[in-house]
Amino acid sequence: MNTKLIVATIVAVVVIAAAIALLWQRPPPAGQPTAPPQATQKTQTTTGQQTTPPPQTTTQTQTTTKVTTTSAQTTTERVPWAGLKGDILGGGSTFVNPQMQKWSRDFLAATKGGVRVNYQSIGSGAGAAQFIAGKLDFGASDVPMPRDRYLNISGKFVQFPVVIGSIVVVYNVPEIAFEKTGKYLRLTGDVIADIYMGKIEKWCDERIKQLNPDLADKLPCRDIIGVHRSDGSGTTAAFTLWLSKVSREWNSTVGWGYTVKWPRDDLGLGIGAKGNEGVAKAVLDTPYSIGYIEYAYWWANKKTYDQKGGVAELYNRNDGQWHLPSVESVQLGASSGLQRVAQKLGRYPDPREDWNPISIEFSDPPKGYPIMAFVYVFLWTDYPQDKAQLLRGFFYWVLTEGQKPEHIVEGYIPLPKELAEIGLKALELVK
């Protein structure tokens, strides 16, 4: 095995171990955590500084640091899902849809065809709303239950993360397509914010040229078409939260949430599309467009994106490095984000508490790829007995066997053991 990889892996284990030690040794703060802004409204608590375009001598991080994960093991011979039969209906996040479909297929096999999980990719906002309305057995979202909704149902439900993912920025600009140039476009967070605010209108803008001197003479003077979600979206919430942290103007004028008002639409240069699937397709179908999607939707169409444009290399203002959404860079972002959570909050919330503070701290991590997100599941604490057994069995499997590499889709990151154990404790509350 490569010596550098061994050393990097050992370092990652030490980092995560230190983070977990901080989480569990520090006493919890009194009372509820400070409430973040509602996820459906622009935030007033996250602040950011406009970043000066970094010098072109900055090089991309090549670290191979990894998040070390360990699946919790059952201590009995009889697994909790043995002998289960029935149907589960879930819905929400399109961000997690590829992973949830994989888990559903694998769990069907694990139960020998006994349990069918029907997951509907309807968007995080709709997932939370339909869960509260009693139309779904469980909901899934890329951000925690919004503060206002949380207060309405607090004590009656639990929420916990099931996997970690990343958001990528894709573009369709034929003149600078990766297959033609061998290079991906470099963009900073404040430049992306100014594109969606309408302050940067064309691909040949000087700020984009300065970030990409090797592509400057090829950038066309064509209007940038900003593609975004048209539905309530946790992907939008995570993306706009990152923009709120790196751009002070974006934070004060647009903010973050399931839905926001996109200033670029007012210029006639914005397109709304439903779901990650819709945004991915709209960017591929629309020359000179830009959009944001979950990693798996880019990876599944990487060849086509490379023919028409590519995926942006993003700047992390905290480590001063450029990052492509490689497995190593995403894992580095996840591990450093978790370490910051440990240092700032001292612990992870109980599954009955508000997880919004975690979401805020996990965005714009100290190192690595900058746009990270947990995927959260919402469950009621009171179900009919048969349904409760099915849900406990499925999510016990997801949090143990489902975290193993053979059950994880490319681009997603398994949970550290201590986070998975929070979900397992939540299942004990589901009756």
C-alpha positions as CSV (number, residue, x, y, z in Angstrom):
1,M,0.0,0.0,0.0
2,N,1.2,3.5,-0.7
3,T,3.0,4.9,2.3
4,K,1.5,8.4,1.9
5,L,-2.0,6.9,1.9
6,I,-1.3,4.9,5.0
7,V,0.0,8.0,6.8
8,A,-3.0,10.1,5.6
9,T,-5.4,7.5,6.7
10,I,-3.8,7.3,10.2
11,V,-4.0,11.1,10.5
12,A,-7.7,11.0,9.5
13,V,-8.4,8.4,12.3
14,V,-6.6,10.6,14.8
15,V,-8.6,13.7,13.7
16,I,-12.0,12.0,13.9
17,A,-11.1,10.3,17.3
18,A,-10.1,13.7,18.7
19,A,-13.3,15.3,17.4
20,I,-15.4,12.5,18.9
21,A,-13.6,12.8,22.2
22,L,-14.4,16.5,22.4
23,L,-18.0,15.8,21.6
24,W,-18.6,13.3,24.3
25,Q,-16.4,14.6,27.1
26,R,-17.6,18.2,27.1
27,P,-20.8,18.8,29.2
28,P,-23.8,19.7,27.1
29,P,-25.0,23.4,27.3
30,A,-28.0,24.1,29.4
31,G,-31.3,24.2,27.6
32,Q,-32.0,24.1,23.9
33,P,-29.4,25.2,21.4
34,T,-29.5,28.7,20.1
35,A,-32.1,28.8,17.3
36,P,-30.7,29.4,13.8
37,P,-32.8,31.3,11.2
38,Q,-35.8,29.5,9.8
39,A,-34.8,27.4,6.8
40,T,-37.6,29.0,4.7
41,Q,-36.4,32.5,5.4
42,K,-33.2,34.4,4.7
43,T,-30.7,34.0,7.6
44,Q,-29.5,36.8,9.7
45,T,-26.9,34.8,11.7
46,T,-24.5,33.5,9.1
47,T,-22.0,36.1,7.9
48,G,-19.4,36.0,5.2
49,Q,-16.6,38.1,3.8
50,Q,-16.2,38.9,0.1
51,T,-13.2,36.9,-1.0
52,T,-10.4,38.3,-3.2
53,P,-9.7,36.0,-6.1
54,P,-6.7,33.9,-5.0
55,P,-3.5,33.9,-7.0
56,Q,-3.2,31.3,-9.7
57,T,-0.1,29.8,-8.0
58,T,-2.5,28.1,-5.5
59,T,-2.6,24.4,-6.2
60,Q,-5.3,21.9,-5.7
61,T,-5.2,19.8,-2.5
62,Q,-4.0,16.2,-3.3
63,T,-4.5,14.9,0.2
64,T,-6.0,11.4,0.6
65,T,-7.3,12.0,4.1
66,K,-10.4,9.9,4.7
67,V,-13.3,9.8,7.1
68,T,-13.0,6.6,9.1
69,T,-16.3,4.9,9.6
70,T,-17.3,1.9,11.6
71,S,-20.7,0.2,11.3
72,A,-22.4,-0.5,14.6
73,Q,-22.7,-4.2,15.1
74,T,-25.7,-6.1,16.4
75,T,-25.0,-8.0,19.6
76,T,-27.6,-10.7,19.0
77,E,-27.7,-13.5,16.4
78,R,-31.2,-12.5,15.3
79,V,-31.0,-9.2,13.3
80,P,-33.8,-6.7,13.8
81,W,-35.1,-7.0,10.3
82,A,-35.4,-10.8,10.3
83,G,-38.8,-12.0,9.3
84,L,-40.3,-8.6,8.5
85,K,-42.9,-8.3,5.8
86,G,-44.7,-5.2,4.6
87,D,-44.4,-1.8,2.8
88,I,-42.8,1.5,3.8
89,L,-43.5,4.8,2.1
90,G,-41.0,7.6,2.4
91,G,-40.2,10.7,0.4
92,G,-38.4,14.0,0.3
93,S,-34.8,14.9,-0.7
94,T,-33.8,14.3,-4.3
95,F,-30.2,14.8,-3.1
96,V,-30.3,11.4,-1.4
97,N,-32.5,9.6,-4.0
98,P,-29.8,7.6,-5.6
99,Q,-28.6,6.4,-2.2
100,M,-32.1,5.7,-0.9
101,Q,-33.0,3.7,-4.0
102,K,-29.8,1.6,-3.5
103,W,-30.7,1.0,0.2
104,S,-34.3,0.1,-0.8
105,R,-33.1,-2.5,-3.3
106,D,-30.5,-4.0,-0.9
107,F,-32.9,-4.1,2.0
108,L,-35.4,-5.9,-0.2
109,A,-32.7,-8.5,-0.8
110,A,-31.7,-8.6,2.9
111,T,-35.3,-9.4,3.9
112,K,-35.7,-11.9,1.0
113,G,-38.4,-9.8,-0.6
114,G,-40.2,-9.2,2.6
115,V,-40.0,-5.4,2.9
116,R,-40.5,-3.0,0.0
117,V,-39.4,0.6,0.6
118,N,-41.0,3.0,-1.8
119,Y,-39.0,6.3,-1.7
120,Q,-40.5,9.3,-3.6
121,S,-38.0,11.9,-4.8
122,I,-40.2,14.9,-4.3
123,G,-37.8,17.4,-2.7
124,S,-36.9,18.1,0.9
125,G,-39.6,20.8,1.4
126,A,-42.3,18.5,0.2
127,G,-40.9,15.6,2.1
128,A,-41.1,17.6,5.4
129,A,-44.6,18.9,4.6
130,Q,-46.0,15.5,3.7
131,F,-44.4,13.8,6.6
132,I,-46.0,16.3,9.0
133,A,-49.3,15.9,7.1
134,G,-49.2,12.1,7.7
135,K,-48.9,11.2,4.1
136,L,-45.5,9.5,4.4
137,D,-44.1,7.0,6.9
138,F,-40.8,8.9,6.9
139,G,-39.4,12.1,5.4
140,A,-35.9,12.9,4.3
141,S,-34.2,16.2,3.9
142,D,-30.7,17.7,3.2
143,V,-31.3,20.1,6.1
144,P,-32.9,19.5,9.5
145,M,-36.6,20.2,10.1
146,P,-37.0,24.0,9.8
147,R,-37.1,25.7,13.1
148,D,-40.8,26.9,12.8
149,R,-42.0,23.4,11.9
150,Y,-39.8,21.8,14.5
151,L,-41.4,23.9,17.3
152,N,-44.9,22.7,16.1
153,I,-44.1,19.0,16.4
154,S,-41.3,19.0,19.0
155,G,-41.5,15.9,21.3
156,K,-43.5,13.9,18.8
157,F,-40.8,13.1,16.3
158,V,-37.1,12.3,16.0
159,Q,-34.5,13.4,13.4
160,F,-31.1,12.0,12.7
161,P,-28.5,11.9,9.8
162,V,-28.2,8.8,7.7
163,V,-25.4,9.7,5.2
164,I,-23.1,12.6,4.1
165,G,-23.1,14.1,0.6
166,S,-21.7,17.0,-1.4
167,I,-23.1,19.6,-3.9
168,V,-21.3,20.3,-7.1
169,V,-21.5,23.3,-9.5
170,V,-21.9,22.2,-13.2
171,Y,-21.8,24.3,-16.3
172,N,-22.5,24.0,-20.0
173,V,-20.1,26.2,-22.0
174,P,-19.1,24.4,-25.2
175,E,-16.1,26.6,-25.9
176,I,-14.4,25.6,-22.7
177,A,-15.7,22.0,-22.4
178,F,-13.3,19.7,-20.5
179,E,-12.9,17.4,-23.5
180,K,-11.6,20.4,-25.6
181,T,-9.4,22.1,-23.0
182,G,-8.5,19.5,-20.5
183,K,-9.4,22.0,-17.7
184,Y,-12.3,22.6,-15.4
185,L,-13.5,26.1,-14.7
186,R,-12.4,27.6,-11.3
187,L,-15.0,29.6,-9.4
188,T,-15.0,31.2,-5.9
189,G,-18.1,31.4,-3.8
190,D,-18.5,35.1,-4.1
191,V,-18.3,34.9,-7.9
192,I,-21.0,32.3,-7.9
193,A,-23.1,34.5,-5.6
194,D,-22.7,37.4,-7.9
195,I,-23.6,35.3,-10.9
196,Y,-26.9,34.3,-9.3
197,M,-27.5,37.9,-8.1
198,G,-27.1,39.2,-11.7
199,K,-24.0,41.2,-11.0
200,I,-22.0,39.0,-13.3
201,E,-23.9,38.6,-16.5
202,K,-21.6,37.1,-19.1
203,W,-19.1,34.3,-19.2
204,C,-16.4,36.6,-20.4
205,D,-16.6,38.8,-17.3
206,E,-13.2,39.9,-16.1
207,R,-13.6,38.3,-12.6
208,I,-14.1,34.9,-14.2
209,K,-11.1,35.5,-16.6
210,Q,-8.9,36.4,-13.7
211,L,-9.7,33.1,-12.0
212,N,-9.0,31.2,-15.2
213,P,-6.1,32.7,-17.2
214,D,-5.6,29.5,-19.2
215,L,-9.3,29.7,-20.4
216,A,-9.6,33.5,-20.6
217,D,-9.3,33.8,-24.4
218,K,-11.9,31.0,-24.9
219,L,-14.6,32.3,-22.5
220,P,-17.5,33.5,-24.8
221,C,-19.3,36.8,-24.2
222,R,-22.6,35.0,-23.9
223,D,-25.3,35.6,-21.2
224,I,-25.0,33.2,-18.2
225,I,-28.2,31.2,-17.6
226,G,-28.6,30.5,-13.9
227,V,-30.4,27.2,-13.3
228,H,-31.9,26.6,-9.9
229,R,-34.5,24.5,-8.2
230,S,-38.2,25.4,-8.6
231,D,-39.4,23.3,-5.7
232,G,-38.7,23.4,-2.0
233,S,-35.2,21.9,-1.8
234,G,-32.8,20.9,0.8
235,T,-30.1,21.1,-1.9
236,T,-31.0,24.7,-2.4
237,A,-30.9,25.3,1.4
238,A,-27.4,23.8,1.6
239,F,-26.2,25.6,-1.5
240,T,-27.6,29.0,-0.4
241,L,-26.3,28.5,3.2
242,W,-22.8,28.2,1.7
243,L,-23.3,31.3,-0.4
244,S,-24.6,33.1,2.7
245,K,-21.4,32.2,4.6
246,V,-19.0,33.3,1.8
247,S,-20.8,36.4,0.5
248,R,-21.9,39.1,2.9
249,E,-24.1,40.7,0.2
250,W,-25.9,37.4,-0.6
251,N,-26.5,36.8,3.1
252,S,-28.1,40.3,3.6
253,T,-30.2,40.3,0.4
254,V,-31.1,36.7,-0.5
255,G,-30.3,34.5,2.5
256,W,-30.8,30.8,2.6
257,G,-33.7,28.3,2.8
258,Y,-35.7,25.6,1.0
259,T,-36.7,28.3,-1.5
260,V,-35.3,31.8,-2.1
261,K,-36.0,34.6,-4.5
262,W,-33.4,34.4,-7.3
263,P,-32.4,37.9,-8.5
264,R,-31.1,36.4,-11.8
265,D,-34.7,35.5,-12.7
266,D,-35.6,39.3,-12.7
267,L,-33.1,39.7,-15.6
268,G,-34.8,36.9,-17.6
269,L,-31.6,34.9,-17.2
270,G,-32.8,32.3,-14.7
271,I,-34.4,28.9,-15.2
272,G,-36.2,26.9,-12.5
273,A,-36.3,23.1,-12.6
274,K,-37.8,20.5,-10.3
275,G,-35.5,18.2,-8.4
276,N,-31.8,17.4,-8.8
277,E,-32.8,15.4,-11.8
278,G,-34.5,18.5,-13.4
279,V,-31.6,20.8,-12.7
280,A,-29.0,18.3,-14.1
281,K,-31.0,17.9,-17.3
282,A,-31.7,21.6,-17.7
283,V,-28.0,22.4,-17.5
284,L,-27.1,19.7,-20.1
285,D,-29.9,20.9,-22.4
286,T,-29.1,24.7,-22.0
287,P,-25.9,26.1,-23.6
288,Y,-24.2,28.7,-21.4
289,S,-25.9,27.7,-18.2
290,I,-24.7,27.0,-14.7
291,G,-26.4,25.0,-11.9
292,Y,-26.0,23.1,-8.6
293,I,-26.7,19.4,-8.1
294,E,-25.9,16.6,-5.8
295,Y,-22.6,14.8,-6.7
296,A,-24.2,11.5,-7.9
297,Y,-26.2,13.3,-10.5
298,W,-23.0,14.8,-12.0
299,W,-21.1,11.6,-11.7
300,A,-23.8,9.6,-13.5
301,N,-23.5,12.1,-16.5
302,K,-19.9,13.0,-16.2
303,K,-19.0,12.1,-19.7
304,T,-21.8,14.2,-21.2
305,Y,-20.9,17.1,-18.9
306,D,-17.2,16.9,-20.0
307,Q,-18.4,17.1,-23.6
308,K,-20.5,20.2,-23.0
309,G,-18.7,21.9,-20.1
310,G,-17.8,20.3,-16.9
311,V,-17.8,20.6,-13.1
312,A,-16.4,23.7,-11.3
313,E,-13.3,23.5,-9.2
314,L,-14.3,25.5,-6.0
315,Y,-12.2,27.6,-3.7
316,N,-12.2,27.0,0.0
317,R,-11.5,30.3,1.6
318,N,-10.5,28.6,4.8
319,D,-7.6,26.5,3.6
320,G,-6.8,28.7,0.6
321,Q,-7.0,25.7,-1.8
322,W,-8.9,24.8,-5.0
323,H,-11.0,21.6,-4.7
324,L,-12.6,19.3,-7.3
325,P,-15.3,17.1,-5.8
326,S,-13.0,14.1,-5.6
327,V,-13.7,11.4,-3.0
328,E,-10.6,12.5,-1.1
329,S,-11.5,16.2,-1.1
330,V,-15.1,15.5,0.0
331,Q,-13.9,13.2,2.8
332,L,-11.5,15.9,3.9
333,G,-14.3,18.4,4.0
334,A,-16.5,16.1,6.0
335,S,-13.8,15.2,8.6
336,S,-12.8,18.9,9.1
337,G,-16.4,20.0,9.3
338,L,-17.1,17.4,12.0
339,Q,-14.0,18.5,13.9
340,R,-15.3,22.1,13.9
341,V,-18.7,20.9,15.1
342,A,-17.0,19.1,18.0
343,Q,-15.0,22.2,19.0
344,K,-17.8,24.8,18.7
345,L,-20.9,22.9,19.9
346,G,-19.3,20.4,22.2
347,R,-21.7,17.6,21.3
348,Y,-24.2,16.4,18.8
349,P,-27.8,17.1,19.6
350,D,-30.2,14.5,20.9
351,P,-32.5,13.1,18.1
352,R,-35.4,15.0,19.7
353,E,-33.5,18.3,19.5
354,D,-33.0,20.9,16.8
355,W,-30.2,20.0,14.4
356,N,-30.0,23.3,12.6
357,P,-26.9,24.5,14.5
358,I,-25.0,21.4,13.1
359,S,-26.1,22.2,9.6
360,I,-24.8,25.8,9.9
361,E,-21.4,24.7,11.3
362,F,-20.9,21.8,8.7
363,S,-21.1,24.2,5.8
364,D,-18.0,26.0,4.5
365,P,-15.6,23.6,6.4
366,P,-12.1,24.5,7.5
367,K,-10.5,22.2,4.9
368,G,-11.5,20.3,1.7
369,Y,-14.4,20.5,-0.6
370,P,-16.6,23.4,0.7
371,I,-20.3,22.4,0.1
372,M,-21.2,19.5,2.4
373,A,-24.5,18.3,3.7
374,F,-25.9,15.6,6.0
375,V,-29.1,13.9,4.9
376,Y,-31.6,13.7,7.8
377,V,-34.5,11.3,8.3
378,F,-37.7,12.3,10.2
379,L,-39.7,9.6,12.1
380,W,-42.7,9.9,14.4
381,T,-42.3,8.4,17.9
382,D,-45.8,6.8,17.7
383,Y,-46.9,4.4,14.9
384,P,-49.1,1.4,14.7
385,Q,-47.1,-1.6,16.0
386,D,-46.5,-3.3,12.6
387,K,-45.3,0.0,11.0
388,A,-43.0,0.8,13.8
389,Q,-41.4,-2.6,13.5
390,L,-40.8,-2.1,9.8
391,L,-39.3,1.4,10.2
392,R,-37.1,0.3,13.1
393,G,-35.9,-2.7,11.1
394,F,-35.1,-0.7,7.9
395,F,-33.3,2.2,9.6
396,Y,-31.4,-0.2,11.9
397,W,-30.1,-1.8,8.7
398,V,-29.4,1.6,7.1
399,L,-27.4,2.7,10.1
400,T,-25.4,-0.6,10.4
401,E,-25.1,-2.8,7.3
402,G,-26.2,0.1,5.0
403,Q,-23.1,2.1,6.0
404,K,-20.7,-0.5,4.5
405,P,-18.9,0.3,1.2
406,E,-20.9,-2.2,-0.8
407,H,-24.1,-0.4,0.1
408,I,-22.9,3.2,-0.5
409,V,-23.4,4.9,-3.9
410,E,-20.4,6.7,-5.4
411,G,-20.1,10.3,-4.0
412,Y,-21.8,9.7,-0.6
413,I,-19.9,9.2,2.6
414,P,-20.9,6.8,5.4
415,L,-21.5,8.2,8.9
416,P,-18.9,8.0,11.6
417,K,-19.9,5.4,14.1
418,E,-20.9,7.9,16.8
419,L,-23.3,9.7,14.5
420,A,-24.8,6.3,13.4
421,E,-25.3,5.5,17.1
422,I,-27.4,8.6,17.6
423,G,-29.8,7.3,14.9
424,L,-29.9,3.9,16.6
425,K,-30.8,5.6,19.9
426,A,-33.6,7.5,18.1
427,L,-35.0,4.2,16.9
428,E,-35.5,3.1,20.5
429,L,-37.9,6.0,20.8
430,V,-40.0,4.9,17.9
431,K,-42.9,2.8,19.3
